[in-house]
Amino acid sequence: MEKMTKNPVPLHIRLLLVDDEIGFVEVLSKRILRRGIDVTTAASGSEAIQTLRRQDFDVAVLDLKMEDMDGIEVLKIFKKMDPNMPVIMLTGHGSEHSAREGKKFGAYDYLTKPYELDDLIQKIKEAIRQGGNADE
């Protein structure tokens, strides 16, 4: 019988956190850092794209609604730049339909704000373990 192998979770996870709510990003990134995950933040879709051009990440957490670019558009660009990087979408209550649409364009999964930090950390590790494929 063939054993299903999952990707191991790297010792130091490199996370790209994208959200245009600066205060939220600062607090969240500090809380994630305390969990041993290396966090790079971007305050806009265009900044996130520039950051991904310069650096590799294990996973991205991307807000669906931002001022400069729609999260779905950023997701599409991310998937062209790094098809294997899992992307977790963040959405406000009532935007679940858009987040589910994101899964059609390659998002690993989504979380609805507000969410528990433990749920986000678990989702990040799960996405890396499964190689960005939520259907496994």
C-alpha positions in Angstrom: 0.0 0.0 0.0 1.4 3.4 -1.0 1.7 5.9 1.8 0.5 9.5 1.2 3.3 11.8 2.1 2.6 15.4 3.1 5.1 18.2 2.9 7.0 18.7 6.1 6.4 22.0 7.8 9.6 24.0 7.6 11.4 24.9 10.8 11.1 28.6 10.0 8.0 29.4 8.2 8.2 32.5 6.0 4.9 34.3 5.8 3.8 37.2 3.7 1.0 39.1 5.5 -1.0 41.5 3.2 -3.6 43.8 4.6 -4.1 47.6 4.3 -5.3 48.0 7.9 -1.8 49.0 9.3 -2.7 48.7 13.0 -4.2 45.3 12.5 -1.1 44.1 10.5 1.3 45.4 13.2 -0.5 43.7 16.0 -1.1 40.4 14.1 2.5 40.2 12.9 3.8 40.6 16.4 1.5 37.8 17.7 2.5 35.5 14.8 6.2 36.3 15.4 5.8 35.1 19.0 4.7 31.7 17.5 8.0 31.4 15.7 6.9 32.3 12.2 8.9 34.9 10.2 6.5 37.6 9.1 7.0 40.1 6.3 4.2 42.6 5.9 2.8 44.5 3.0 0.2 47.3 3.4 -1.2 47.0 -0.2 -1.6 44.7 -3.1 1.1 46.4 -5.1 3.6 46.4 -2.2 2.9 42.7 -1.8 3.6 41.9 -5.4 6.9 43.9 -5.2 7.8 42.0 -2.0 7.1 38.6 -3.6 9.4 39.6 -6.6 12.3 40.1 -4.1 11.8 37.3 -1.7 10.4 33.7 -1.5 7.7 32.8 1.0 6.2 29.5 2.2 2.7 30.9 2.5 0.8 34.2 2.1 -2.1 35.5 4.1 -4.0 38.0 1.9 -6.9 40.3 2.8 -9.7 40.2 0.2 -10.7 43.9 0.4 -7.9 46.5 0.0 -7.9 50.1 -1.2 -5.4 49.8 -4.1 -6.2 46.3 -5.5 -8.8 43.7 -5.1 -7.5 40.6 -3.2 -8.7 38.3 -6.0 -6.5 40.2 -8.5 -3.5 40.0 -6.1 -4.2 36.3 -5.7 -4.1 35.8 -9.5 -0.8 37.6 -9.8 0.7 35.6 -6.8 -0.4 32.4 -8.5 1.4 33.4 -11.7 4.5 34.4 -9.8 4.7 31.4 -7.5 2.0 28.7 -8.3 3.1 26.5 -5.4 2.8 29.1 -2.7 -0.4 28.6 -0.7 -2.5 31.7 -0.2 -5.0 32.0 2.6 -7.6 34.7 2.1 -9.0 36.9 4.9 -12.4 38.3 4.6 -14.9 40.3 6.6 -18.2 38.9 7.6 -20.6 38.8 4.6 -17.8 38.4 2.0 -17.6 34.6 2.2 -18.9 34.3 -1.4 -15.9 36.3 -2.7 -13.5 34.2 -0.6 -15.0 31.0 -2.0 -14.5 32.6 -5.4 -10.8 33.0 -4.4 -10.5 29.3 -4.0 -11.5 28.9 -7.7 -8.4 31.0 -8.6 -6.0 29.0 -6.4 -6.4 30.2 -2.8 -5.8 27.4 -0.4 -8.6 28.5 1.9 -10.1 31.5 3.7 -10.8 32.7 7.2 -13.6 35.1 8.1 -12.7 38.1 10.3 -12.6 38.1 13.3 -10.9 34.8 13.8 -8.8 33.2 16.5 -5.0 33.4 16.1 -4.8 29.7 16.7 -7.1 29.0 13.8 -4.9 31.1 11.5 -1.7 29.4 12.7 -3.3 26.0 12.2 -4.4 27.0 8.7 -0.9 28.3 7.8 0.7 25.0 8.9 -1.9 22.9 7.2 -1.5 24.8 3.9 2.2 24.2 3.9 1.9 20.6 4.9 -0.6 20.0 2.1 1.4 21.9 -0.4 -1.3 24.5 -1.0 -3.9 22.0 -2.1 -7.0 22.1 0.2 -8.6 19.2 -1.6 -6.2 16.6 -0.3 
